[in-house]
Amino acid sequence: MEERIVKLRDELKAGGDWIKGECYKFVDEEEKMVGFYSPEGYLLEQRTMTQEERQRNVFRAIRGNAMDKTGTDD
């Protein structure tokens, strides 16, 4: 039991333990946050967006413009 406690304490000090597996990245542009989720939907990590993630690309610009349209010609 003491060995397990020492191992857990060391992992906490190091900031966690690396686990290999499938995960999903979601970028919330409004909140300027990025979240990484497990396939079961558990939040594994959350951080602020990097400069690269903040830059709009062509696909985001098209999607954003399509959402702004009301369907009428003004």
N, C-alpha and C positions, 0 to 999 in steps of 0.2 A: 504494500500500500504506500509506503514512504517513497519507493522508487517512482511510482506513478505520479505522486504529488510533485516530486522534483521535476519529472518530465513535463507535466502540465504547466508548472511554474516557469520553466525554461521556454516553453512554447509561447506562453503569454508575454514574457519579456521580449521575445524575438518578434512578436506581432502575429503569431499564429503558426500554422503548419501548412505546407504545400500539399494540396490534394489534387491528383490528376483525375480528370473526368470532364464530362460535357457541361457547359454552362452557356448562358445567353446574356448578351450585352444589350441594355436598353439605354438610349440617350434621351433625356428629358430636356429639350431645348428651352422651354419656358423657365424651368427651375435651374438650368445650367448644371445638372447633375448627371452622373452615369452610374448605373447599377448593374451588377452582375448577379444573375439568378441561376439556381440549380434547376434541373428539369422538373423538379417537384414544386417550383415556385418560391423557394426560400431565398431571401436576399443574402448573398454571400459577402458582398463588398459594395461599398458606395463611396463615391468620390466626386469632386468637382470636375467639370469638363476641362480638357486640355485645349490649347489654342487651335490645334488641328481639328478637334471635334467641333469647335465653335464656327469654323469656316463653312459657309454654305457651299454646297456643290450644285451642279446643274440639276440633279434629280430632286434635291430638296427644294430648289427654287421653283421647279415645275410643279411639284406637289403643293407647295405653299400657295402659288398663284392659282392653282385649280381649286383650292379650298376657299380662296377669297372671292371667287366668282359667285354671283347671285343668280345667274341664269337669265338675266335680262340685259338688253343692250341699252346702256345709259349714254 
